[in-house]
Amino acid sequence: MSDFEKPPHPYAGLPYYQFWDRSVSAIEPHLVDPVTHPRFTIGRDARVATAGSCFAQHISRAISKAGFNYLVVESASGPQDESGGYGVFSARYGNVYTTIQLLQLFEEAFGTRKSDIAPWLRPDGRYVDPLRQQAEPRGFASADAAREDRQKHIAAVRRMFLEADVFVFTLGLTEAWRLREDGTVLSAAPGVVGGRFDPELHEFVNFSVDDTSGALIAFLEQLHGVNPACKVLLTVSPVPLIATYEDKSVLLSTTYSKSVLRVAAEMATRNFDWVDYFPSYEIITGSFSGGLYYEEDRRNVSALGVAHAIRCFMRHYAEGGGQTAAQPIPASPFDHSMGSHQRARDIVCDDEILERART
């Protein structure tokens, strides 16, 4: 190649999506699509499991509505169980907000970690599992009933990790409460749902990049150790923190938390070629939308935002989507199934208990 044939600089000739003015400024907001090179697609027969923050539920609903094989290992056995937290995720673990929770759940399921924390008593006399305090909204009649249900739950989680062909995990938070004794991460602060806060037993923690990334990498390595064929799709929740325990603005804490989670997801995709990242966070929070993808509280994602994210997800990751990022995003059946005026708030978010309990 002669000097005249060589590009004048490294950016000459790069794809359009690597330039802001071509892939964001010049595109209608509802057509912006930041997905470029998905590492795998999901076939209709693939068993897809989900876990994580509230936003993960949107993906599970899209998969189910499209006729894909959404893996659910804990199902209601009758009408009496309809309010029992079944089907929200693949297993009845409620929201798994941090990567440390995810790792500890996996290790308990495969017997490398024990959970001996006693069930907590609620003000109404019912008991809760401290590691999934709102997974059973009605609570349990006794501490023994809570322990027995957890044993069944852990067996189901083990089955889920062994059987899943694709595992979708939405990273949600870095703030958490844990036991001082062994670092067990609780699903909510003690005393909010059940139990009582004791500063000698419980401590607040805001996990670092190393904590978050290290736990995620450890989980992924162990998952592939028991299920080598499983693919993993990571997302970061675009929903801001509802509250922070740190003495600073919740806006600053939200920025820190989401930044750490995004870096952890990036590091995981660089370490494993069977792990991919879906940019739901970027789609919802991007400046191109002008804030339209949030509801009036500027926190909860609107149906419009969910529809855009799900269009991109199904387009690139659903087998048979067959479109490139250069093509416009067509209308999606999910836009209509959501309903033009339907709020996207019918999603179970364990952290909302903090809003109700703040007084």
C-alpha positions in Angstrom: 0.0 0.0 0.0 1.4 3.4 -1.0 1.5 6.4 1.2 -1.4 7.9 -0.8 -3.6 4.8 -0.1 -3.0 4.8 3.6 -5.6 6.5 5.8 -4.6 10.0 6.8 -5.3 9.3 10.5 -6.5 6.4 12.7 -10.1 7.6 12.7 -10.5 7.8 9.0 -12.9 5.2 7.7 -14.2 4.0 11.0 -17.8 2.7 11.2 -20.5 5.3 11.7 -21.4 4.0 15.2 -18.0 5.1 16.5 -18.9 8.8 16.0 -21.4 10.7 18.1 -22.7 12.9 15.3 -23.5 10.0 13.0 -24.9 7.5 15.5 -26.6 9.7 18.1 -27.0 13.3 16.9 -28.1 12.4 13.4 -30.5 9.6 14.5 -34.1 10.1 15.7 -34.1 9.3 19.4 -36.4 6.3 19.1 -34.0 4.8 16.5 -30.7 5.1 18.5 -29.3 1.6 18.9 -25.9 1.3 20.6 -25.6 -2.5 20.2 -23.0 -3.3 17.6 -21.5 -6.9 17.8 -23.6 -9.2 19.9 -21.6 -12.3 20.8 -24.5 -14.7 20.7 -28.2 -15.0 20.0 -30.9 -16.7 22.0 -32.8 -19.5 20.3 -36.4 -20.2 21.1 -35.5 -23.5 22.8 -32.7 -22.0 24.9 -33.4 -22.0 28.6 -33.1 -18.4 29.7 -32.7 -17.6 33.4 -32.8 -14.1 34.9 -31.7 -12.5 38.2 -30.7 -9.1 39.5 -32.4 -5.7 40.0 -35.9 -4.7 39.1 -35.1 -3.9 35.5 -34.2 -7.5 34.8 -37.9 -8.3 34.9 -38.5 -6.4 31.7 -36.2 -8.7 29.8 -37.8 -11.8 31.3 -41.3 -10.6 30.3 -40.1 -9.9 26.8 -38.7 -13.3 26.4 -41.8 -15.0 27.7 -44.2 -12.9 25.6 -42.1 -13.7 22.5 -42.5 -17.4 23.1 -39.0 -18.1 24.2 -38.1 -20.7 26.8 -38.0 -18.7 30.0 -36.6 -20.9 32.7 -38.6 -20.9 36.0 -37.6 -23.4 38.6 -39.9 -22.3 41.4 -43.6 -22.1 40.4 -46.8 -21.6 42.3 -48.5 -24.9 43.1 -52.0 -23.4 43.3 -54.1 -20.2 43.7 -52.9 -19.9 47.3 -49.4 -19.2 46.1 -50.3 -16.5 43.6 -49.1 -13.7 45.9 -46.0 -15.6 46.9 -43.4 -14.0 44.7 -43.3 -16.8 42.2 -42.3 -16.1 38.6 -40.9 -12.6 39.2 -37.5 -14.1 38.5 -36.4 -17.6 37.5 -36.2 -18.5 41.2 -37.8 -16.9 44.2 -34.8 -15.0 45.4 -36.3 -11.5 45.0 -34.0 -8.8 43.8 -30.3 -9.7 43.8 -28.8 -6.2 43.7 -25.1 -6.8 44.2 -22.6 -9.1 42.6 -21.5 -10.2 46.1 -25.1 -11.4 46.8 -25.0 -13.3 43.5 -21.7 -15.0 44.3 -22.9 -15.9 47.8 -26.1 -17.3 46.5 -24.3 -19.5 44.0 -21.8 -20.8 46.6 -24.7 -21.6 48.9 -26.4 -23.5 46.1 -23.3 -25.6 45.5 -22.4 -26.2 49.1 -19.2 -24.1 49.3 -20.9 -21.5 51.6 -23.3 -22.0 54.5 -26.1 -19.7 55.5 -26.8 -20.2 59.2 -28.6 -16.8 59.8 -31.8 -17.3 61.7 -35.1 -16.1 60.2 -36.2 -12.7 61.4 -39.6 -11.9 63.1 -41.8 -9.2 61.4 -43.9 -6.8 63.4 -47.0 -8.8 62.3 -45.7 -12.0 63.9 -44.7 -13.6 60.6 -41.1 -14.6 59.8 -38.8 -13.7 56.9 -35.7 -15.0 55.3 -33.0 -12.3 55.9 -31.4 -13.1 52.5 -34.7 -12.6 50.6 -36.9 -10.6 52.9 -39.6 -9.8 50.4 -39.6 -12.9 48.2 -42.5 -14.2 50.2 -44.7 -11.2 50.8 -47.0 -13.0 53.2 -44.0 -14.1 55.4 -43.8 -17.5 57.0 -45.8 -18.8 59.9 -42.7 -20.0 61.8 -38.9 -19.8 61.8 -38.9 -23.5 60.9 -41.2 -22.9 57.9 -38.8 -20.2 56.7 -35.8 -22.5 57.0 -37.6 -25.3 55.2 -38.6 -23.0 52.4 -35.0 -21.8 52.0 -33.7 -25.3 51.6 -36.2 -25.9 48.8 -35.3 -22.6 47.3 -31.5 -23.3 47.3 -32.1 -26.6 45.7 -34.1 -24.9 42.9 -31.3 -22.3 42.5 -28.8 -25.0 42.0 -31.0 -26.6 39.3 -31.4 -23.2 37.6 -27.6 -22.7 37.3 -27.1 -26.2 36.1 -29.8 -26.1 33.4 -29.6 -22.5 32.1 -28.4 -22.0 28.6 -28.3 -18.2 29.0 -28.2 -16.4 32.3 -29.2 -12.7 32.3 -28.0 -10.7 35.2 -28.8 -7.0 35.9 -26.4 -5.3 38.2 -28.3 -2.8 40.4 -26.4 -1.5 43.4 -23.1 -1.2 45.3 -24.6 -0.3 48.7 -25.7 -3.1 51.0 -26.0 -4.3 54.6 -24.1 -7.3 55.8 -23.3 -9.4 58.9 -20.1 -8.3 60.5 -19.3 -11.9 61.5 -18.9 -13.5 58.1 -19.8 -10.8 55.5 -23.2 -12.3 54.5 -25.0 -9.7 52.5 -28.6 -9.1 53.5 -31.4 -8.4 51.0 -32.4 -5.2 52.9 -31.3 -3.3 56.0 -32.2 -5.0 59.2 -35.3 -3.6 60.9 -36.9 -2.4 57.7 -38.9 -5.5 56.9 -38.1 -7.7 59.9 -35.6 -8.2 62.6 -33.9 -5.3 64.4 -30.8 -3.4 63.6 -27.8 -4.1 65.9 -24.6 -2.1 65.1 -22.6 -4.9 66.8 -24.0 -7.4 64.3 -24.7 -5.5 61.2 -22.8 -3.0 59.1 -23.3 -0.9 56.0 -20.9 -1.3 53.1 -20.6 0.4 49.7 -18.7 -2.0 47.6 -15.7 -0.9 45.5 -14.8 -1.6 41.9 -12.5 -4.4 43.1 -15.2 -5.9 45.4 -17.8 -5.8 42.7 -15.7 -6.9 39.8 -13.9 -9.6 41.9 -17.2 -11.1 43.0 -18.6 -11.1 39.4 -15.5 -12.7 37.9 -15.5 -15.3 40.7 -19.2 -16.1 40.0 -18.6 -16.4 36.3 -15.7 -18.7 36.7 -17.6 -21.0 39.1 -20.7 -20.9 36.9 -18.7 -22.1 33.9 -17.2 -24.8 36.1 -20.6 -26.4 36.6 -22.2 -25.4 33.4 -19.6 -24.8 30.7 -22.1 -24.2 27.9 -23.9 -21.4 29.6 -23.8 -17.9 28.1 -24.1 -14.8 30.3 -25.7 -11.5 29.3 -25.0 -8.6 31.7 -26.9 -5.3 32.0 -26.8 -2.4 34.4 -30.0 -1.1 35.8 -30.8 2.5 34.7 -32.9 3.1 37.8 -31.3 5.5 40.3 -30.9 4.7 44.0 -34.0 5.3 45.9 -31.9 6.3 49.0 -28.3 6.3 50.1 -27.1 5.6 53.6 -23.9 7.6 53.0 -23.9 11.2 54.2 -24.0 12.7 50.7 -26.5 13.5 47.9 -28.3 10.5 46.5 -27.4 11.8 43.1 -23.7 11.5 43.8 -24.2 8.0 45.3 -26.2 6.9 42.2 -23.4 8.1 39.9 -20.8 6.2 41.9 -22.8 3.0 42.1 -23.7 2.9 38.4 -20.1 3.7 37.4 -18.7 0.9 39.4 -21.3 -1.6 38.1 -20.6 -0.5 34.5 -16.9 -1.0 34.9 -17.4 -4.4 36.5 -19.6 -5.5 33.6 -17.0 -4.2 31.1 -14.2 -6.1 32.8 -16.2 -9.3 32.7 -16.8 -9.0 29.0 -13.1 -8.5 28.5 -12.2 -11.6 30.5 -14.7 -14.0 29.0 -15.8 -14.3 25.3 -19.0 -16.1 26.4 -20.1 -13.0 28.4 -21.8 -10.0 26.7 -23.1 -6.7 27.8 -26.5 -5.3 26.7 -26.6 -1.4 27.1 -30.0 -0.9 28.7 -28.4 1.6 31.0 -27.1 3.7 28.0 -30.3 3.4 26.1 -32.4 4.7 29.0 -30.1 7.3 30.5 -28.6 8.7 27.2 -29.0 12.4 26.6 -30.6 11.8 23.2 -33.9 10.9 24.9 -34.2 14.2 26.6 -35.5 12.6 29.8 -38.5 11.0 28.1 -37.5 7.5 29.2 -38.2 8.3 32.8 -41.5 9.0 34.6 -42.3 12.2 36.4 -40.3 11.1 39.5 -37.2 11.1 37.2 -36.4 7.6 38.6 -38.7 4.9 37.3 -38.3 4.0 33.7 -41.3 4.7 31.5 -43.1 2.3 29.2 -41.6 4.2 26.3 -38.1 3.7 27.6 -38.7 0.0 28.3 -40.1 -0.5 24.8 -37.0 1.0 23.2 -34.6 -1.1 25.3 -36.6 -4.3 24.6 -36.7 -3.5 20.8 -33.0 -3.3 20.8 -32.6 -6.5 22.9 -35.0 -8.6 20.8 -33.5 -7.3 17.6 -30.0 -8.3 18.4 -30.2 -11.2 20.8 -33.4 -13.0 19.7 -32.4 -15.6 17.1 -33.9 -14.7 13.8 -33.7 -10.9 14.4 -31.3 -10.7 11.5 -30.8 -7.0 11.4 -27.7 -4.8 11.6 -27.2 -1.7 13.7 -27.3 0.4 10.5 -30.9 -0.4 9.9 -33.8 1.5 11.5 -35.5 -0.3 14.4 -39.0 -1.4 13.3 -42.1 -1.2 15.4 -42.2 -3.9 18.0 -45.2 -6.0 19.3 -43.9 -5.2 22.8 -44.8 -1.5 22.3 -48.4 -2.5 22.0 -48.3 -5.2 24.7 -47.0 -2.6 27.2 -50.0 -0.3 26.4 -49.5 3.3 25.3 -50.6 4.7 28.7 -49.5 1.8 30.9 -46.9 2.6 33.5 -43.9 0.3 33.8 -44.3 0.4 37.5 -45.8 -3.1 37.9 -42.3 -4.3 38.5 -41.2 -5.8 41.9 -38.4 -3.6 43.4 -37.3 -4.6 46.9 -35.6 -1.3 47.5 -38.8 0.6 47.5 -39.4 -0.6 51.0 -36.9 2.2 52.0 -39.3 4.8 50.7 -42.2 3.5 52.8 -40.0 3.0 55.8 -38.1 6.3 55.8 -40.2 7.8 58.6 
